[in-house]
Amino acid sequence: MRNFLAIYTKELRSYFVSPVAYVIAGVFLFLSGYLFRNILMQFNFWCLQFSQRQQFMQGAMPSLNLNEMVVTQFFAVMDFIWLLVVPMLTMRLFAEEKKSGTIELLMTSPVSTVQVLLGKFFAALTLYTIIVALTLVFCLILEVYGDPDWGPIWSAYLGYLLLGGTFVGVGVLASSLTENQIVAVLLSFGALLLLWLIDWSASFAGPTAAKLLSYLSIIQHLQDFQRGVIDTADVLFYLSFIFFCLFLTTRVLESRRWRR
């Protein structure tokens, strides 16, 4: 446990003593804030049109849903932004160690491979969680000026924590495969994009293959969270995917230690 905490704190500190954490957080919050503002302005425009139509039409009209038209759209936008940002968050975890030669010291030190891996993984996941938590400011703005349903919001954040763990797991695996950080970014981005779009192929596959491809889509399992439904099958999917990525990364690192 002590070795894990030492690696975890070292990795987390390395994010904040360099511009990496601040640049990633700044870019993400700027983009998400800009898109949130546009979504909110579009919702305001629809509300104005809705109120004008009510004045000329007889009978009650259905009300506009703030969660469906603002919160859900905002979370859908964050999906894609994280697809671009997380590979940059994880690219240095092992690739930098390999390039600088410190991976040799790390692999021959009295620290297990699992402790090294978990320390780096949870450090990156902690930074991801901190940045995601900052987006609660946008939901608080909705609370001040509207009446959002916080149940789907909290479940969506739980889904994003699991999705972030999946993204980080893929990024850690990609970083362990190369010593070039640019290659690590491209590998993790390509893998995540494939897992993002894989259910598209379900439309052209047979019934069995279509179910498999839809199940492997990392975004399909997030939709229930955004609707306020926490399905244990979705939770197990993300946890299993994270475990699988970390297991493969362990095999990659162990093979390097065995060659030494």
MARMI-429454 format. One record per atom (N, C-alpha, C): residue in one letter; x, y, z. Coordinates in steps of 0.001 Angstrom, whole numbers, padded with zeros to 6 digits, always signed. Each point is the difference from the previous one (the first is absolute). Last residue first. Layout:
BEGIN
AXYZ ...
END
This chain:
BEGIN
R+014345-008519-018972 R+001160+000533+000684 R+000617-001032+000916 R-003959-000900-002405 R+001129+000073-000948 R+001249+000541+000667 W-004022-000161+002462 W+000520-001352-000213 W+001186+000005-000964 R-002379+004013+000809 R+000785-000363+001180 R+000630-001386-000179 R-002917+001499-003332 R+001229+000805-000025 R+000886-000360+001187 S-004199-001981-000250 S+000843-000548-001061 S+001304+000777-000098 E-003299+001533+002970 E+000655-001209+000507 E+000907-000621-001058 L-002671+003698-001200 L+001073+000405+000905 L+000759-001210+000540 V-003757-000781-002754 V+001016+000714-000776 V+001190+000356+000890 R-003762-001930+002058 R+000715-000992-000818 R+001120+000665-000809 T-002871+002811+002437 T+000861-000773+000909 T+000813-001034-000760 T-003265+002380-002345 T+001144+000858+000302 T+000978-000704+000929 L-004058-002137-000962 L+000879-000009-001170 L+001243+000858+000243 F-003265+000050+003363 F+000611-001336-000084 F+000965-000079-001180 L-002608+003866+000521 L+001080-000030+000981 L+000703-001363-000005 C-003766+000523-002784 C+001085+000881-000460 C+001178-000028+000957 F-003874-002378+001257 F+000625-000630-001164 F+001175+000834-000509 F-002686+001736+003500 F+000828-001123+000471 F+000742-000650-001164 I-003121+003339-001064 I+001157+000579+000697 I+000948-001107+000451 F-004044-001351-001848 F+000855+000566-001042 F+001261+000610+000620 S-003329-001616+002887 S+000667-001115-000687 S+000960+000514-001060 L-002703+003129+002227 L+000993-000543+000921 L+000774-001146-000646 Y-003570+001892-002463 Y+001121+000935+000134 Y+001083-000547+000928 F-003914-002600-000482 F+000680+000114-001289 F+001221+000914+000128 L-002919-000456+003689 L+000902-001145-000156 L+000756+000055-001328 V-003287+003276+000775 V+001101+000177+000961 V+001019-001124-000152 D-003941-000319-002500 D+000862+001052-000531 D+001196+000235+000913 A-003257-003033+001427 A+000662-000558-001186 A+000943+001032-000610 T-002831+001162+003640 T+001205-000710+000434 T+000749-000608-001185 D-003010+004494-000160 D-000134-001429-000277 D+001301-000698+000382 I-002703+004840+000823 I+001276-000652+000299 I-000205-001500-000119 V-002545+004778-001853 V-000128-001438+000286 V+001392-000588+000220 G-001212+004597-001458 G-000263-000185+001421 G-000157-001446+000414 R+001231+001963-004370 R-001447+000042+000219 R-000369-000200+001467 Q+004513-000240-001487 Q-000462+001352-000313 Q-001503+000154+000180 F+002015-004273+000531 F+000452+000899+001067 F-000524+001416-000228 D-000747-003197-003378 D-000882-000201+001156 D+000399+000893+001165 Q+002746+000030-003867 Q-001288+000637-000234 Q-000957-000169+001170 L+004541-001903-000655 L-000098+001250+000743 L-001402+000607-000074 H+001566-003966-002367 H-000220-000306+001414 H-000130+001261+000855 Q+001013+000255-004678 Q-001351-000538+000176 Q-000314-000250+001471 I+004378+001316-001442 I-000938+001108+000158 I-001414-000503+000234 I+003768-002877-000916 I+000179+000598+001323 I-000974+001149+000251 S-000356-004633-003089 S+000044+001455-000116 S+000071+000637+001385 L-000548-004756-000890 L+001375+000480+000143 L+000123+001511-000108 Y-004176-002299-000662 Y+000417-000160+001395 Y+001399+000570+000230 S-001789-000128-004368 S-000710+001001+000796 S+000441-000070+001462 L+001667-003254-002922 L+000572+001303-000321 L-000667+001111+000811 L-001722-004388+000416 L+001351+000072+000537 L+000616+001373-000231 K-004224-000936-001892 K-000101+000094+001465 K+001376+000152+000637 A-000166-000766-004630 A-000530+001332+000311 A-000121+000200+001509 A+001247-004235-001736 A+001103+000962-000079 A-000466+001393+000367 T-003306-003321-000239 T+000937-000291+001091 T+001147+000995+000026 P-003216+000396-003552 P-000592+000228+001325 P+000978-000214+001154 G+002254+001352-004634 G-001068-000913+000342 G-000494+000228+001416 A+002114+004176-002673 A+000415-001340+000424 A-001224-000862+000290 F+000271+004822-001088 F+000343-000773-001200 F+000415-001426+000328 S-001167+003333+003309 S-001076+000137-000993 S+000238-000865-001231 A+003203+000474+003562 A-001074-000927+000342 A-001142+000045-001010 S+003926+002897+000072 S+000089-001196-000835 S-001118-000992+000290 W+000479+003887+002622 W-000422+000406-001338 W-000013-001217-000928 D+001729-000120+004468 D-001402-000400-000150 D-000578+000438-001337 I+004477+001154+001290 I-000116-001406-000355 I-001454-000437-000168 L+002317+004372+001225 L-000780-000150-001227 L-000345-001447-000325 W+002565+001258+003925 W-001076+000980-000053 W-000948-000295-001169 L+004015-002412+000580 L-000982-000456+000971 L-001202+000933+000059 L+003561+001274-002771 L-000561-001245-000509 L-001081-000532+000939 L+002442+003732+001375 L-000908+000367-001092 L-000659-001238-000591 L+003302-000620+003278 L-001215+000560+000578 L-001013+000389-001076 A+004242-001554-001378 A-000734-001076+000670 A-001320+000506+000579 G+002932+003162-001977 G-000532-000915-001001 G-000826-001112+000629 F+002281+002973+002860 F-001099+000680-000681 F-000644-000919-001038 S+003834-001578+002227 S-001149+000054+000908 S-001193+000683-000655 L+004038-000227-002483 L-000504-001348+000289 L-001248+000045+000872 L+002267+004057-000928 L-000682-000509-001183 L-000576-001384+000239 V+002608+001971+003425 V-001238+000765-000210 V-000790-000574-001159 A+004257-001805+000769 A-000929-000409+001060 A-001333+000722-000138 V+003516+001256-002839 V-000530-001302-000402 V-001012-000493+001033 I+002296+003866+001057 I-000915+000279-001111 I-000638-001298-000488 Q+003353-000247+003305 Q-001256+000499+000548 Q-001014+000311-001099 N+004021-003740+000165 N-000298+001274-000656 N-001380+000476+000446 E+001941-004217+001161 E+000743+001033+000725 E-000206+001379-000618 T-003337-004673+000287 T+000946+000784-000784 T+000751+000984+000896 L-003496-003043+001516 L+000425-000698-001213 L+001091+000723-000770 S-002440+001509+004015 S+000951-001066+000352 S+000571-000699-001228 S-003361+003414-000336 S+001270+000587+000430 S+001035-001061+000337 A-004436-001299-001117 A+000689+000542-001171 A+001359+000573+000367 L-002765-001510+003503 L+000451-001122-000819 L+000771+000486-001219 V-002036+003220+002697 V+001142-000605+000701 V+000556-001166-000804 G-003935+002031-001606 G+001158+000876-000153 G+001236-000546+000672 V-004132-002250+000522 V+000478-000146-001377 V+001250+000847-000217 G-002074+000473+004153 G+000534-001355-000144 G+000553-000248-001390 V-002283+004032+000886 V+001346+000010+000592 V+000639-001377-000128 F-004456+000416-001426 F+000883+000793-000862 F+001433-000028+000513 T-003274-002013+002703 T+000206-000767-001233 T+000954+000716-000939 G-001326+002220+003897 G+000882-001113+000343 G+000299-000863-001212 G-003124+003442-000525 G+001355+000528+000128 G+000998-001076+000377 L-004564-001096-000101 L+000501+000206-001360 L+001432+000527+000027 L-002184-000422+004107 L+000300-001319-000557 L+000547+000108-001425 L-001411+003945+002028 L+001138-000509+000767 L+000419-001368-000526 Y-003841+001980-001772 Y+001215+000619-000522 Y+001234-000416+000782 G-004278-001504+001428 G+000352-000595-001290 G+001275+000573-000568 L-001712+001952+003851 L+000517-001335+000315 L+000411-000720-001276 Y-002097+004095-000522 Y+001372+000181+000488 Y+000611-001329+000431 A-004497+000021-001306 A+000859+000261-001167 A+001448+000194+000435 S-003265-000458+003322 S+000251-001293-000644 S+000883+000165-001234 W-001374+003899+002239 W+000946-000763+000820 W+000301-001358-000617 I-003196+002670-002187 I+001303+000679-000030 I+001024-000811+000795 P-004605-001336-000096 P+000759-000356-001211 P+001375+000651-000066 G-002626+001261+003769 G+000199-001450-000046 G+000772-000439-001234 W-001542+004543+000942 W+001373-000349+000353 W+000254-001504+000002 D-003276+003600-002719 D-000137-001216+000794 D+001403-000526+000292 P-001249+005368-000931 P+000393-001292-000576 P-000255-001150+000966 D-001420+005166-000676 D-000350-001041+000965 D+000349-001371-000568 G+001846+005501-000684 G-001003-000961-000434 G-000297-000999+001100 Y+003289+003554+000356 Y-000946+000606-000946 Y-001102-000954-000473 V+003408-001310+003217 V-000316+001383+000371 V-001120+000553-000870 E+001778-004308-000889 E-000774-000018+001234 E-000435+001402+000410 L+002902-000576-003687 L-001358-000428-000333 L-000889-000010+001228 I+004498+000876+000668 I-000599+001126-000721 I-001435-000335-000395 L+002570-003388+001864 L-000437+000945+001032 L-000610+001251-000627 C+001970-003198-002823 C-001273-000504+000527 C-000536+000903+001110 F+004217+000994-001795 F-001023+000209-001026 F-001367-000482+000480 V+003769-000766+002727 V-000341+001424-000012 V-001099+000276-001013 L+002126-004222+000391 L-001196+000158+000820 L-000429+001459+000077 T+004064-001625-002084 T-001135+000296-000872 T-001311+000066+000770 L+004175-001238+002040 L-000092+001447-000217 L-001177+000371-000904 A+001189-004568+000839 A-000730+000599+001123 A-000149+001509-000173 V+002630-002453-003097 V-001428-000243-000206 V-000819+000653+001109 I+004640+000167+000439 I-000429+000855-001108 I-001493-000183-000269 I+001976-002760+003264 I+000031+001397+000441 I-000528+000914-001098 T+000572-004569-000996 T-001151+000226+000879 T-000067+001446+000469 Y+003754-001373-002581 Y-001221-000021-000815 Y-001214+000336+000857 L+004027-000605+002233 L+000008+001264-000738 L-001241+000108-000881 T+000572-004049+002215 T-000276+001071+000959 T-000031+001356-000682 L+001292-003787-002485 L-001440+000002+000234 L-000397+001088+000994 A+004591-000725-000862 A-000653+000566-001183 A-001509+000079+000196 A+002369-002068+003415 A+000427+001394-000074 A-000659+000689-001191 F-000618-004630+000575 F-000850+000796+000882 F+000433+001465+000063 F+002591-003037-002649 F-001390+000019-000468 F-000854+000920+000867 K+004508-000814+001236 K-000097+000872-001169 K-001450+000128-000476 G+000843-002961+003565 G+000372+001355+000399 G-000141+000987-001139 L-000641-004610-000837 L-001134+000606+000693 L+000308+001416+000463 L+003494-002478-002083 L-001101+000234-000922 L-001169+000707+000687 V+003704-001350+002597 V+000386+001056-000940 V-001175+000373-000892 Q-000594-003638+002871 Q+000058+001243+000756 Q+000376+001179-000889 V+000055-004324-001867 V-001383+000417+000270 V-000016+001321+000764 T+004134-002137-000821 T-000541+000590-001223 T-001409+000535+000221 S+003305-000231+004226 S-000648-000918-000924 S-000544+000753-001215 V+004387+001195+002999 V-001392+000414-000134 V-000647-000913-001035 P+004898+000702+001500 P-000841-000933+000780 P-001462+000446+000048 S+003340+001032-004297 S-000163+000424+001391 S-000911-000970+000744 T+001064-000059-004766 T+000938-000769+000838 T-000083+000406+001467 M-002679+002113-003424 M-000282-001421-000109 M+000927-000863+000853 L+000590+004740-000210 L-001320-000285+000552 L-000290-001491+000003 L+003937+001677-002032 L+000090+000098+001460 L-001316-000394+000650 E+000043+000187-004650 E+000892-001078+000439 E+000125-000003+001515 I-002348+003451-002194 I-000810-001213+000089 I+000846-001181+000471 T+001715+004413-001035 T-000344-000260+001403 T-000869-001240+000167 G+001654+002166-004206 G+000786-001097+000564 G-000325-000326+001437 S-001943+003230-003391 S+001033+000541+000885 S+000870-001081+000623 K-003636-001184-002870 K+000885+000878-000761 K+001145+000534+000852 K-003414-002686+001993 K+000810-000766-000934 K+001016+000874-000721 E-003124+002032+002877 E+000927-000819+000788 E+000929-000791-000918 E-003494+002441-001960 E+001070+000890+000471 E+001036-000766+000808 A-003827-002314-001458 A+000836+000366-001148 A+001163+000891+000428 F-003483-001344+003049 F+001076-000977-000173 F+000930+000363-001148 L-003280+003222+001296 L+000084-000831+001195 L+001114-001038-000075 R-001719+003587-003225 R+001331+000026+000583 R+000211-001066+001072 M-004217+000796-002434 M+001058-000343-000952 M+001375-000143+000648 T-004644+001228+001772 T+000663-001264+000342 T+001245-000299-000827 L-002827+003949-000533 L+000168-000121+001447 L+000841-001213+000374 M-001389+000871-004449 M+001083+000921+000364 M+000297-000064+001492 P-003621-002571-001683 P+001279-000510-000522 P+001184+000914+000313 V-004411+001512+001262 V+000576-001055+000843 V+001280-000601-000580 V-002697+003366-002415 V+000861+000495+001083 V+000689-001123+000763 L-003240-000591-003679 L+001192+000684-000490 L+001009+000292+001111 L-004168-001999+000991 L+000623-000900-000975 L+001293+000595-000541 W-002810+002565+002757 W+000878-000894+000752 W+000681-001009-000902 I-003159+002891-001932 I+001159+000774+000451 I+000970-000894+000762 F-004142-001831-001377 F+000940+000159-001112 F+001240+000783+000422 D-003493-000606+003173 D+000513-001299-000449 D+001113+000182-001021 M-002535+003720+001477 M+001168-000322+000820 M+000593-001347-000371 V-004042+001385-002024 V+001134+000764-000526 V+001267-000336+000779 A-004032-001793+001513 A+000367-000647-001264 A+001189+000697-000649 F-001902+001882+003887 F+000771-001197+000317 F+000439-000729-001270 F-002830+003709-000527 F+001308+000429+000507 F+000879-001192+000323 Q-004470-000761-001286 Q+000808+000445-001137 Q+001390+000421+000446 T-003081-001168+003342 T+000364-001178-000790 T+000865+000384-001192 V-001690+003539+002708 V+000944-000841+000742 V+000465-001190-000848 V-003270+002970-001963 V+001244+000688+000361 V+001003-000974+000614 M-004393-001372-001494 M+000401+000933-001045 M+001296+000742+000309 E-002123-003287+003002 E+000150-000612-001316 E+000624+000946-001015 N-000925+001594+004426 N+000990-001074+000030 N+000249-000582-001391 L-003400+003303+000607 L+001347+000569+000136 L+001063-001086-000031 N-004962+000097-002313 N+000737-000694+001052 N+001438+000495+000042 L-005011+002226-001592 L+001341-000367-000434 L+000771-000586+001178 S-005483-000332-000508 S+001088+000890+000399 S+001341-000516-000512 P-005063-000631-002298 P+000989-000639+000883 P+001154+000954+000295 M-004889+001991-000930 M+001074-000607-000786 M+001007-000639+000948 A-005627+001552+000120 A+001314-000096+000622 A+000984-000678-000937 G-004317+002929-001767 G+000336-001243+000683 G+001430+000003+000515 Q-001090+003056-004191 Q-000913-000370+001076 Q+000463-001321+000628 M+003032+003984-002556 M-000604-001328-000117 M-000868-000286+001213 F+002708+004012-000622 F-000884-000068-001155 F-000697-001351-000151 Q+003183+001089+003522 Q-000909+001142-000014 Q-001030-000095-001119 Q+003584-003154+000512 Q-001051-000229+000975 Q-001034+001124-000004 R+003931+000286-002648 R-001003-000899-000586 R-001156-000242+000964 Q+003705+002547+001489 Q-000744+000736-001028 Q-001088-000871-000624 S+002977-001942+003111 S-000928+000916+000671 S-000820+000803-001003 F+003361-002875-001685 F-001047-000792+000637 F-001037+000910+000659 Q+003934+001892-001817 Q-000922-000432-001051 Q-001185-000767+000583 L+003372+001221+002981 L-000670+001200-000504 L-001001-000363-001092 C+002723-003430+001680 C-000984+000418+001006 C-000772+001237-000464 W+003598-001586-002630 W-001165-000881-000118 W-001086+000395+000999 F+004079+002282+000272 F-000693+000364-001249 F-001249-000847-000194 N+002828-001051+003596 N-000696+001251+000264 N-000782+000460-001234 F+002800-003736-000457 F-001161-000334+000823 F-000821+001251+000314 Q+004041+000608-002215 Q-000956-000655-000902 Q-001274-000378+000757 M+003561+001732+002489 M-000604+001060-000811 M-001014-000578-000975 L+002493-003038+002567 L-000928+000743+000855 L-000688+001125-000770 I+003365-002484-002147 I-001161-000858+000234 I-001051+000736+000826 N+004097+002183-000682 N-000762-000084-001243 N-001251-000858+000158 R+002992+000308+003662 R-000632+001297-000247 R-000858-000038-001261 F+002617-003750+000982 F-001113+000120+000945 F-000744+001310-000211 L+003939-000689-002442 L-001096-000810-000520 L-001216+000037+000926 Y+003887+002251+001409 Y-000477+000614-001247 Y-001193-000769-000551 G+002210-001787+003730 G-000742+001198+000348 G-000576+000699-001220 S+002801-003738-000609 S-001288-000423+000558 S-000842+001202+000399 L+004362+000838-001616 L-000833-000595-001045 L-001376-000387+000531 F+003119+001684+003116 F-000333+001028-000981 F-000940-000555-001068 L+001741-002949+003206 L-001031+000858+000573 L-000388+001123-000952 F+003499-002955-001319 F-001258-000720+000138 F-001107+000912+000517 V+004373+001757-000293 V-000561-000254-001337 V-001352-000685+000109 G+002362+000725+004029 G-000411+001256-000616 G-000647-000204-001359 A+001856-003733+002284 A-001206+000488+000679 A-000512+001278-000652 I+004054-001711-001627 I-001093-000921-000313 I-001302+000476+000635 V+003885+002428+001043 V-000348+000165-001422 V-001186-000887-000367 Y+001766-000377+004335 Y-000665+001295-000172 Y-000411+000229-001452 A+002450-003931+001215 A-001332-000010+000609 A-000751+001290-000287 V+004518-000296-001605 V-000895-000976-000618 V-001412+000091+000566 P+004302+002543+001031 P-001213+000642-000527 P-001062-000982-000496 S+003295-001256+004127 S+000207+000353-001401 S-001289+000633-000522 V+000157-001589+004329 V+001220+000809-000008 V+000395+000382-001425 F-003818-002801+000903 F-000250+001368+000453 F+001260+000860+000075 Y-000004-004690-001373 Y-000986+000702-000827 Y-000065+001478+000364 S+002661-002925+002572 S+000639+000315-001279 S-000961+000704-000951 R-001500-001682+004184 R+000779+001228+000150 R+000630+000412-001316 L-002267-004072+000169 L-000963+001091+000104 L+000713+001338+000142 E+002616-003918-000053 E-000614+000241-001305 E-000970+001166+000046 K+002007-001344+004074 K+001028+000484-000926 K-000613+000343-001353 T-002749-002021+003247 T+000263+001406+000316 T+001064+000597-000924 Y-000962-004618-000510 Y-001197+000799-000271 Y+000263+001493+000244 I+003316-003166+001142 I-000081+000175-001455 I-001179+000887-000359 A+000466-001097+004523 A+001174+000767-000421 A-000043+000276-001504 L-003307-002771+001931 L-000219+001407+000329 L+001175+000868-000439 F+000401-004694-000548 F-001062+000531-000863 F-000210+001488+000250 N+002925-002306+002839 N+000593+000189-001328 N-001017+000589-000978 R-001492-001167+004295 R+000890+001161+000069 R+000632+000288-001353 M-002675-003848+000539 M-000825+001201+000000 M+000867+001262+000000 
END
